[in-house]
Amino acid sequence: MATPIQRPVEVFRMHPAALWVTALVALLLQAVLPLTLPLARLFDFPLLVTIYFAVIRRNKIFAIGLGTGMGLLQDALSSGLIGFFGMAKGLVAYLAASASVKFELDDLFGRMALTATLVPIHALFLKLLQRGLLESPPPWQALDVVSGSLVNVGLGLILFQILDRFRRPA
């Protein structure tokens, strides 16, 4: 029986200062931008940063920690309950890291497809958490999910290109 051919998995790192600055800027933009620009409620900068770092590190434990931490900080800065974004971003980070091991996600199309898949999964998981844990969850807005997915895919493509300039091989 022939053994499957293993492709080398290229792992990237970023300087820790760049990681922290990127995470803090994403959280601040998420907290401040919707107050001045109402359409910015569709943006999810912490989600995009979580997806990016989960894909370039290809480490599920790191991805879960980063996603959960980013989500909990986003919960702390928002008016919602603590834990919803932490759980949702932890799940999305795990899925992104798992996908980056299985598929080649260094090209533009792969990242676009991954982001277009994970943004609705994030929204669906948040809605399921709200339905299961709250007495009266907010109504499901399918148009918000679709428009949020499109906006975040476009924003992600720009953000990923900018962040690629700071990565280095591990």
Z-matrix of the N, CA and C atoms (Angstrom, degrees):
N
C 1 1.442
C 2 1.526 1 108.26
N 3 1.301 2 116.13 1 132.24
C 4 1.461 3 121.06 2 -177.74
C 5 1.530 4 110.28 3 -78.48
N 6 1.309 5 115.00 4 142.19
C 7 1.463 6 119.44 5 177.31
C 8 1.520 7 108.95 6 -84.97
N 9 1.325 8 116.52 7 143.39
C 10 1.463 9 118.40 8 -179.80
C 11 1.535 10 110.52 9 -67.81
N 12 1.302 11 114.60 10 147.66
C 13 1.458 12 120.61 11 179.64
C 14 1.525 13 108.42 12 -80.51
N 15 1.308 14 116.01 13 125.23
C 16 1.456 15 121.63 14 179.11
C 17 1.516 16 108.84 15 -93.55
N 18 1.305 17 116.75 16 128.25
C 19 1.458 18 119.78 17 175.18
C 20 1.522 19 108.49 18 -88.60
N 21 1.306 20 116.33 19 144.71
C 22 1.464 21 117.75 20 178.35
C 23 1.526 22 110.13 21 -69.16
N 24 1.304 23 115.66 22 132.76
C 25 1.457 24 121.35 23 -179.58
C 26 1.521 25 107.73 24 -96.17
N 27 1.318 26 115.47 25 118.53
C 28 1.452 27 119.66 26 -179.22
C 29 1.528 28 109.22 27 -88.56
N 30 1.314 29 115.45 28 122.60
C 31 1.454 30 122.05 29 -178.98
C 32 1.517 31 108.01 30 -108.12
N 33 1.322 32 115.42 31 138.47
C 34 1.457 33 120.38 32 179.92
C 35 1.523 34 109.40 33 -117.35
N 36 1.300 35 114.74 34 158.25
C 37 1.460 36 121.90 35 175.88
C 38 1.517 37 107.86 36 -130.94
N 39 1.305 38 113.25 37 165.38
C 40 1.445 39 120.89 38 174.86
C 41 1.512 40 107.57 39 -131.30
N 42 1.297 41 116.18 40 151.39
C 43 1.457 42 119.69 41 176.38
C 44 1.530 43 107.71 42 -58.49
N 45 1.328 44 118.47 43 137.13
C 46 1.468 45 120.20 44 -177.88
C 47 1.530 46 113.51 45 -55.79
N 48 1.324 47 116.94 46 -34.00
C 49 1.470 48 118.97 47 178.24
C 50 1.523 49 110.72 48 -65.37
N 51 1.330 50 116.99 49 -39.30
C 52 1.462 51 120.23 50 178.70
C 53 1.528 52 110.77 51 -66.23
N 54 1.329 53 116.37 52 -37.97
C 55 1.464 54 120.56 53 177.12
C 56 1.527 55 110.83 54 -62.38
N 57 1.336 56 116.86 55 -48.36
C 58 1.466 57 120.81 56 -178.52
C 59 1.518 58 111.76 57 -65.71
N 60 1.330 59 116.81 58 -43.73
C 61 1.468 60 119.66 59 180.00
C 62 1.519 61 110.41 60 -63.50
N 63 1.335 62 117.28 61 -42.78
C 64 1.461 63 120.77 62 178.73
C 65 1.525 64 111.04 63 -61.42
N 66 1.323 65 116.83 64 -44.72
C 67 1.466 66 120.62 65 -179.54
C 68 1.529 67 111.24 66 -64.51
N 69 1.323 68 117.35 67 -44.31
C 70 1.466 69 120.04 68 -179.33
C 71 1.519 70 112.26 69 -67.44
N 72 1.328 71 117.47 70 -40.25
C 73 1.466 72 120.16 71 177.67
C 74 1.530 73 110.21 72 -64.27
N 75 1.329 74 116.97 73 -40.71
C 76 1.469 75 120.18 74 178.44
C 77 1.523 76 111.13 75 -62.04
N 78 1.321 77 116.51 76 -43.31
C 79 1.467 78 120.00 77 179.67
C 80 1.526 79 111.56 78 -67.02
N 81 1.323 80 117.24 79 -40.95
C 82 1.462 81 120.10 80 178.56
C 83 1.528 82 111.84 81 -66.39
N 84 1.325 83 116.55 82 -42.03
C 85 1.469 84 119.23 83 176.80
C 86 1.527 85 111.05 84 -62.33
N 87 1.330 86 116.13 85 -39.10
C 88 1.465 87 119.83 86 179.54
C 89 1.521 88 111.76 87 -65.91
N 90 1.317 89 117.34 88 -33.13
C 91 1.465 90 120.97 89 -178.25
C 92 1.520 91 112.21 90 -82.80
N 93 1.339 92 118.08 91 -35.73
C 94 1.462 93 121.19 92 -171.27
C 95 1.526 94 113.11 93 -96.62
N 96 1.316 95 117.34 94 -40.05
C 97 1.468 96 120.54 95 -172.79
C 98 1.525 97 114.36 96 -59.54
N 99 1.347 98 120.99 97 -42.00
C 100 1.468 99 119.53 98 178.71
C 101 1.535 100 113.92 99 -64.40
N 102 1.328 101 117.61 100 -20.94
C 103 1.459 102 119.71 101 178.29
C 104 1.523 103 111.85 102 -71.46
N 105 1.332 104 116.72 103 -32.71
C 106 1.458 105 120.29 104 -178.51
C 107 1.522 106 113.04 105 -98.20
N 108 1.317 107 117.15 106 -29.55
C 109 1.460 108 122.42 107 -178.28
C 110 1.530 109 108.20 108 -126.57
N 111 1.337 110 118.54 109 103.01
C 112 1.475 111 120.28 110 -174.04
C 113 1.531 112 114.45 111 -59.33
N 114 1.323 113 118.25 112 -30.35
C 115 1.456 114 120.61 113 -179.85
C 116 1.531 115 112.05 114 -70.64
N 117 1.313 116 117.16 115 -15.58
C 118 1.466 117 121.63 116 -179.08
C 119 1.524 118 112.39 117 -70.66
N 120 1.340 119 117.96 118 -6.45
C 121 1.463 120 119.83 119 176.21
C 122 1.525 121 111.60 120 -64.98
N 123 1.348 122 116.45 121 -17.62
C 124 1.460 123 120.48 122 177.49
C 125 1.520 124 112.12 123 -78.45
N 126 1.341 125 117.71 124 -22.74
C 127 1.460 126 121.69 125 -179.53
C 128 1.519 127 109.80 126 -72.68
N 129 1.318 128 115.71 127 144.90
C 130 1.460 129 120.75 128 172.88
C 131 1.522 130 108.19 129 -136.09
N 132 1.326 131 115.51 130 78.40
C 133 1.461 132 121.54 131 -178.41
C 134 1.524 133 112.77 132 -59.63
N 135 1.351 134 119.91 133 -44.86
C 136 1.466 135 118.33 134 179.20
C 137 1.533 136 113.15 135 -61.41
N 138 1.317 137 117.25 136 -34.39
C 139 1.465 138 120.04 137 177.84
C 140 1.523 139 110.49 138 -65.57
N 141 1.319 140 117.25 139 -43.82
C 142 1.463 141 120.81 140 -179.37
C 143 1.529 142 111.33 141 -65.68
N 144 1.317 143 116.89 142 -40.27
C 145 1.465 144 120.61 143 177.99
C 146 1.533 145 109.78 144 -65.72
N 147 1.313 146 116.95 145 -39.90
C 148 1.466 147 121.08 146 178.02
C 149 1.520 148 110.60 147 -62.78
N 150 1.323 149 117.25 148 -45.67
C 151 1.468 150 120.66 149 178.76
C 152 1.526 151 110.11 150 -61.20
N 153 1.320 152 117.06 151 -45.97
C 154 1.460 153 120.53 152 -177.50
C 155 1.528 154 111.79 153 -59.71
N 156 1.330 155 117.11 154 -51.18
C 157 1.458 156 119.56 155 -176.59
C 158 1.521 157 112.01 156 -69.98
N 159 1.323 158 118.55 157 -30.49
C 160 1.465 159 120.68 158 175.46
C 161 1.529 160 110.32 159 -66.84
N 162 1.325 161 116.71 160 -36.99
C 163 1.467 162 120.45 161 -178.88
C 164 1.523 163 111.36 162 -72.79
N 165 1.326 164 118.62 163 -42.23
C 166 1.464 165 117.85 164 -176.02
C 167 1.526 166 112.43 165 -77.51
N 168 1.327 167 118.56 166 -28.48
C 169 1.471 168 120.28 167 -180.00
C 170 1.521 169 112.47 168 -83.51
N 171 1.331 170 117.52 169 -31.58
C 172 1.467 171 123.26 170 179.91
C 173 1.527 172 112.31 171 55.91
N 174 1.323 173 116.00 172 36.23
C 175 1.453 174 122.01 173 -179.78
C 176 1.530 175 107.12 174 -125.17
N 177 1.312 176 116.65 175 114.44
C 178 1.462 177 120.72 176 -174.29
C 179 1.528 178 112.55 177 -65.87
N 180 1.317 179 117.47 178 -38.32
C 181 1.467 180 120.23 179 -179.75
C 182 1.526 181 110.27 180 -66.06
N 183 1.334 182 116.98 181 -46.43
C 184 1.461 183 120.73 182 176.86
C 185 1.528 184 110.26 183 -59.66
N 186 1.334 185 116.20 184 -42.85
C 187 1.466 186 120.78 185 -177.51
C 188 1.526 187 111.20 186 -63.67
N 189 1.315 188 117.52 187 -44.23
C 190 1.460 189 120.26 188 179.75
C 191 1.524 190 110.36 189 -63.60
N 192 1.333 191 116.97 190 -43.89
C 193 1.463 192 120.39 191 178.14
C 194 1.512 193 112.46 192 -62.12
N 195 1.327 194 116.62 193 -44.95
C 196 1.465 195 120.35 194 179.10
C 197 1.522 196 111.12 195 -64.76
N 198 1.330 197 116.81 196 -46.42
C 199 1.465 198 120.24 197 -179.01
C 200 1.514 199 112.29 198 -63.08
N 201 1.314 200 116.24 199 -43.81
C 202 1.462 201 119.75 200 179.51
C 203 1.520 202 110.97 201 -66.53
N 204 1.321 203 116.95 202 -42.44
C 205 1.460 204 120.51 203 178.46
C 206 1.524 205 112.44 204 -63.71
N 207 1.333 206 116.24 205 -45.15
C 208 1.476 207 119.79 206 178.01
C 209 1.529 208 110.33 207 -62.42
N 210 1.323 209 116.60 208 -41.29
C 211 1.457 210 120.13 209 179.89
C 212 1.518 211 112.82 210 -66.24
N 213 1.316 212 116.98 211 -41.16
C 214 1.466 213 120.00 212 178.82
C 215 1.527 214 111.35 213 -66.43
N 216 1.332 215 116.79 214 -39.33
C 217 1.462 216 119.08 215 176.00
C 218 1.529 217 111.13 216 -66.52
N 219 1.329 218 116.38 217 -36.43
C 220 1.469 219 119.46 218 175.99
C 221 1.525 220 110.28 219 -65.87
N 222 1.320 221 117.34 220 -39.47
C 223 1.462 222 120.91 221 175.49
C 224 1.526 223 110.99 222 -60.93
N 225 1.328 224 116.43 223 -42.38
C 226 1.465 225 120.51 224 -178.83
C 227 1.524 226 111.71 225 -65.11
N 228 1.330 227 117.23 226 -33.52
C 229 1.465 228 120.91 227 -179.32
C 230 1.526 229 113.14 228 -85.01
N 231 1.326 230 117.29 229 -13.44
C 232 1.468 231 120.09 230 -179.85
C 233 1.523 232 109.48 231 -99.41
N 234 1.314 233 115.23 232 179.03
C 235 1.465 234 119.66 233 -179.53
C 236 1.529 235 112.36 234 -94.72
N 237 1.331 236 116.92 235 5.10
C 238 1.458 237 120.13 236 -178.24
C 239 1.519 238 112.78 237 -84.67
N 240 1.305 239 114.69 238 -173.98
C 241 1.460 240 121.22 239 178.95
C 242 1.527 241 109.91 240 -78.49
N 243 1.316 242 115.71 241 149.06
C 244 1.460 243 121.08 242 -179.71
C 245 1.527 244 109.24 243 -75.99
N 246 1.326 245 115.96 244 129.04
C 247 1.449 246 121.25 245 173.69
C 248 1.510 247 115.65 246 119.33
N 249 1.331 248 118.25 247 -27.16
C 250 1.463 249 119.88 248 -176.71
C 251 1.529 250 111.38 249 -63.75
N 252 1.333 251 117.19 250 -53.41
C 253 1.456 252 120.24 251 -179.80
C 254 1.528 253 110.89 252 -67.43
N 255 1.315 254 117.33 253 -32.74
C 256 1.459 255 120.54 254 178.63
C 257 1.519 256 111.82 255 -61.50
N 258 1.315 257 116.83 256 -45.98
C 259 1.462 258 120.26 257 179.11
C 260 1.525 259 111.42 258 -67.88
N 261 1.330 260 116.82 259 -43.28
C 262 1.466 261 120.70 260 -177.03
C 263 1.529 262 111.20 261 -66.56
N 264 1.320 263 117.03 262 -43.39
C 265 1.468 264 119.61 263 -179.11
C 266 1.529 265 111.08 264 -72.63
N 267 1.312 266 117.73 265 -30.90
C 268 1.465 267 120.30 266 174.06
C 269 1.525 268 111.29 267 -63.19
N 270 1.325 269 116.97 268 -42.84
C 271 1.467 270 121.24 269 177.22
C 272 1.524 271 110.84 270 -63.77
N 273 1.318 272 116.96 271 -46.73
C 274 1.467 273 120.84 272 -178.79
C 275 1.525 274 110.45 273 -63.86
N 276 1.323 275 117.56 274 -39.60
C 277 1.462 276 120.68 275 178.92
C 278 1.527 277 110.89 276 -63.99
N 279 1.329 278 117.35 277 -41.29
C 280 1.457 279 120.72 278 177.24
C 281 1.529 280 110.71 279 -62.29
N 282 1.321 281 116.74 280 -44.36
C 283 1.467 282 120.49 281 179.34
C 284 1.526 283 111.37 282 -64.54
N 285 1.336 284 117.34 283 -38.79
C 286 1.472 285 120.79 284 179.30
C 287 1.525 286 110.62 285 -66.51
N 288 1.325 287 117.58 286 -43.64
C 289 1.465 288 120.37 287 179.04
C 290 1.527 289 110.96 288 -65.80
N 291 1.315 290 117.27 289 -39.01
C 292 1.467 291 120.56 290 177.56
C 293 1.519 292 111.22 291 -64.82
N 294 1.322 293 116.89 292 -42.61
C 295 1.460 294 120.72 293 179.20
C 296 1.524 295 111.55 294 -66.31
N 297 1.342 296 116.98 295 -34.04
C 298 1.467 297 119.19 296 -178.22
C 299 1.524 298 111.97 297 -70.17
N 300 1.329 299 117.00 298 -24.41
C 301 1.459 300 120.20 299 176.59
C 302 1.529 301 110.04 300 -77.47
N 303 1.321 302 116.69 301 -36.72
C 304 1.467 303 121.08 302 -176.25
C 305 1.526 304 113.25 303 -82.24
N 306 1.339 305 117.19 304 -35.24
C 307 1.459 306 121.79 305 -173.00
C 308 1.520 307 110.74 306 -121.71
N 309 1.309 308 115.94 307 157.10
C 310 1.453 309 122.02 308 175.73
C 311 1.530 310 108.05 309 -82.96
N 312 1.315 311 116.42 310 110.68
C 313 1.463 312 121.11 311 -175.36
C 314 1.526 313 112.30 312 -117.68
N 315 1.321 314 116.82 313 26.61
C 316 1.453 315 119.60 314 178.01
C 317 1.524 316 112.46 315 -88.41
N 318 1.317 317 117.71 316 -13.64
C 319 1.458 318 119.34 317 179.75
C 320 1.528 319 110.91 318 -93.19
N 321 1.294 320 115.66 319 167.75
C 322 1.455 321 122.60 320 -174.28
C 323 1.532 322 112.10 321 -64.98
N 324 1.323 323 117.21 322 -42.48
C 325 1.460 324 120.58 323 -177.24
C 326 1.527 325 111.55 324 -67.42
N 327 1.317 326 117.24 325 -40.04
C 328 1.466 327 120.66 326 179.56
C 329 1.515 328 112.11 327 -63.16
N 330 1.319 329 116.18 328 -43.21
C 331 1.466 330 119.89 329 178.70
C 332 1.523 331 111.26 330 -67.50
N 333 1.326 332 116.38 331 -37.16
C 334 1.460 333 120.12 332 179.07
C 335 1.535 334 109.89 333 -64.49
N 336 1.321 335 116.43 334 -44.39
C 337 1.460 336 120.28 335 179.90
C 338 1.533 337 110.94 336 -65.30
N 339 1.322 338 117.00 337 -41.45
C 340 1.460 339 120.31 338 179.47
C 341 1.528 340 110.82 339 -63.93
N 342 1.321 341 116.79 340 -46.26
C 343 1.464 342 120.23 341 179.62
C 344 1.521 343 111.01 342 -63.91
N 345 1.330 344 116.70 343 -41.23
C 346 1.466 345 120.31 344 178.90
C 347 1.523 346 111.79 345 -65.28
N 348 1.306 347 118.10 346 -24.29
C 349 1.457 348 121.61 347 177.18
C 350 1.525 349 111.85 348 -85.11
N 351 1.328 350 116.80 349 -41.83
C 352 1.458 351 120.35 350 -172.61
C 353 1.532 352 114.13 351 -79.38
N 354 1.318 353 118.60 352 -27.99
C 355 1.475 354 119.80 353 178.74
C 356 1.529 355 111.12 354 -63.95
N 357 1.349 356 119.97 355 -47.30
C 358 1.477 357 118.31 356 175.94
C 359 1.528 358 113.26 357 -66.92
N 360 1.338 359 117.79 358 -32.40
C 361 1.471 360 119.73 359 176.36
C 362 1.521 361 109.52 360 -63.33
N 363 1.328 362 116.97 361 -41.30
C 364 1.471 363 121.88 362 177.26
C 365 1.530 364 110.03 363 -60.35
N 366 1.332 365 116.85 364 -47.40
C 367 1.469 366 120.98 365 -179.41
C 368 1.531 367 111.05 366 -64.55
N 369 1.319 368 117.43 367 -41.45
C 370 1.460 369 121.51 368 -179.89
C 371 1.533 370 110.88 369 -65.90
N 372 1.326 371 117.05 370 -42.52
C 373 1.462 372 120.30 371 179.18
C 374 1.530 373 111.05 372 -65.26
N 375 1.341 374 116.65 373 -40.56
C 376 1.468 375 119.68 374 175.65
C 377 1.525 376 110.88 375 -60.11
N 378 1.323 377 116.29 376 -42.85
C 379 1.466 378 120.22 377 -179.48
C 380 1.524 379 110.95 378 -65.94
N 381 1.336 380 117.25 379 -39.73
C 382 1.464 381 119.92 380 177.67
C 383 1.529 382 111.64 381 -65.72
N 384 1.336 383 116.76 382 -38.98
C 385 1.462 384 120.05 383 176.08
C 386 1.523 385 111.12 384 -62.87
N 387 1.324 386 116.28 385 -44.27
C 388 1.462 387 119.86 386 -179.85
C 389 1.522 388 110.94 387 -64.98
N 390 1.321 389 116.86 388 -40.69
C 391 1.464 390 120.08 389 179.89
C 392 1.524 391 111.12 390 -66.45
N 393 1.323 392 116.49 391 -38.02
C 394 1.454 393 119.39 392 -177.34
C 395 1.519 394 114.28 393 -79.90
N 396 1.329 395 117.63 394 -27.64
C 397 1.457 396 119.65 395 -173.09
C 398 1.526 397 114.85 396 -108.75
N 399 1.312 398 117.76 397 -18.37
C 400 1.460 399 120.32 398 -179.33
C 401 1.523 400 110.57 399 -106.18
N 402 1.315 401 115.98 400 152.06
C 403 1.466 402 119.30 401 179.43
C 404 1.524 403 111.70 402 -70.22
N 405 1.311 404 117.37 403 -44.41
C 406 1.467 405 120.38 404 -179.68
C 407 1.526 406 109.15 405 -129.96
N 408 1.336 407 116.48 406 90.54
C 409 1.461 408 119.02 407 -179.25
C 410 1.533 409 110.36 408 -71.12
N 411 1.331 410 116.59 409 155.03
C 412 1.461 411 119.19 410 176.82
C 413 1.528 412 110.02 411 -65.44
N 414 1.335 413 117.52 412 154.92
C 415 1.474 414 119.71 413 -178.13
C 416 1.531 415 111.64 414 -67.18
N 417 1.314 416 115.18 415 152.25
C 418 1.463 417 122.62 416 179.21
C 419 1.520 418 108.83 417 -75.06
N 420 1.322 419 117.26 418 126.29
C 421 1.459 420 123.17 419 178.40
C 422 1.527 421 108.40 420 -114.64
N 423 1.333 422 116.49 421 94.96
C 424 1.463 423 120.55 422 -176.96
C 425 1.528 424 111.56 423 -64.33
N 426 1.318 425 117.10 424 -34.35
C 427 1.465 426 120.19 425 179.59
C 428 1.530 427 110.97 426 -65.94
N 429 1.321 428 117.41 427 -35.51
C 430 1.464 429 120.64 428 176.10
C 431 1.529 430 111.31 429 -64.70
N 432 1.321 431 117.01 430 -37.93
C 433 1.464 432 120.74 431 179.73
C 434 1.530 433 110.00 432 -67.18
N 435 1.325 434 116.49 433 -44.89
C 436 1.463 435 120.29 434 -178.80
C 437 1.528 436 110.58 435 -66.70
N 438 1.321 437 117.19 436 -47.89
C 439 1.467 438 119.65 437 -179.67
C 440 1.525 439 110.82 438 -67.37
N 441 1.320 440 118.05 439 -37.41
C 442 1.461 441 120.98 440 175.92
C 443 1.525 442 111.99 441 -63.30
N 444 1.316 443 116.35 442 -38.04
C 445 1.463 444 120.23 443 177.62
C 446 1.520 445 111.04 444 -64.50
N 447 1.317 446 116.45 445 -46.62
C 448 1.468 447 119.98 446 -179.59
C 449 1.523 448 111.84 447 -63.72
N 450 1.315 449 116.61 448 -44.56
C 451 1.468 450 120.77 449 -179.98
C 452 1.523 451 110.70 450 -64.10
N 453 1.325 452 117.24 451 -43.86
C 454 1.463 453 120.20 452 -178.17
C 455 1.523 454 112.55 453 -71.39
N 456 1.323 455 118.44 454 -30.13
C 457 1.464 456 119.96 455 174.50
C 458 1.523 457 109.29 456 -65.25
N 459 1.322 458 117.52 457 -46.53
C 460 1.462 459 120.38 458 178.25
C 461 1.522 460 112.21 459 -63.41
N 462 1.310 461 116.46 460 -44.72
C 463 1.461 462 121.00 461 178.80
C 464 1.532 463 110.81 462 -65.13
N 465 1.330 464 115.98 463 -38.32
C 466 1.457 465 120.36 464 178.81
C 467 1.516 466 112.81 465 -64.19
N 468 1.318 467 116.84 466 -39.44
C 469 1.458 468 119.40 467 179.39
C 470 1.527 469 111.17 468 -62.43
N 471 1.316 470 116.99 469 -38.76
C 472 1.467 471 120.88 470 177.19
C 473 1.526 472 110.14 471 -70.23
N 474 1.329 473 116.56 472 -47.43
C 475 1.468 474 121.15 473 -177.87
C 476 1.521 475 111.58 474 -63.72
N 477 1.330 476 118.05 475 -40.77
C 478 1.458 477 121.36 476 -179.19
C 479 1.523 478 111.14 477 -64.61
N 480 1.341 479 117.35 478 -37.60
C 481 1.465 480 120.60 479 177.99
C 482 1.527 481 110.82 480 -65.39
N 483 1.324 482 116.87 481 -39.12
C 484 1.469 483 120.53 482 178.70
C 485 1.527 484 110.45 483 -67.21
N 486 1.328 485 116.82 484 -45.29
C 487 1.467 486 120.42 485 -178.05
C 488 1.524 487 112.79 486 -69.46
N 489 1.334 488 117.51 487 -26.23
C 490 1.468 489 120.63 488 178.21
C 491 1.529 490 111.68 489 -62.05
N 492 1.295 491 117.83 490 -24.40
C 493 1.473 492 120.97 491 -179.85
C 494 1.528 493 111.60 492 -69.38
N 495 1.316 494 117.85 493 -20.57
C 496 1.460 495 121.63 494 -176.22
C 497 1.520 496 113.60 495 -101.83
N 498 1.324 497 118.48 496 -5.42
C 499 1.460 498 119.72 497 -177.56
C 500 1.527 499 109.87 498 -84.38
N 501 1.334 500 113.86 499 157.04
C 502 1.461 501 120.67 500 177.60
C 503 1.528 502 107.70 501 -143.15
N 504 1.334 503 116.82 502 152.31
C 505 1.465 504 118.61 503 179.41
C 506 1.518 505 111.48 504 -62.39
N 507 1.327 506 115.31 505 146.78
C 508 1.474 507 120.65 506 -178.78
C 509 1.504 508 111.66 507 -79.89
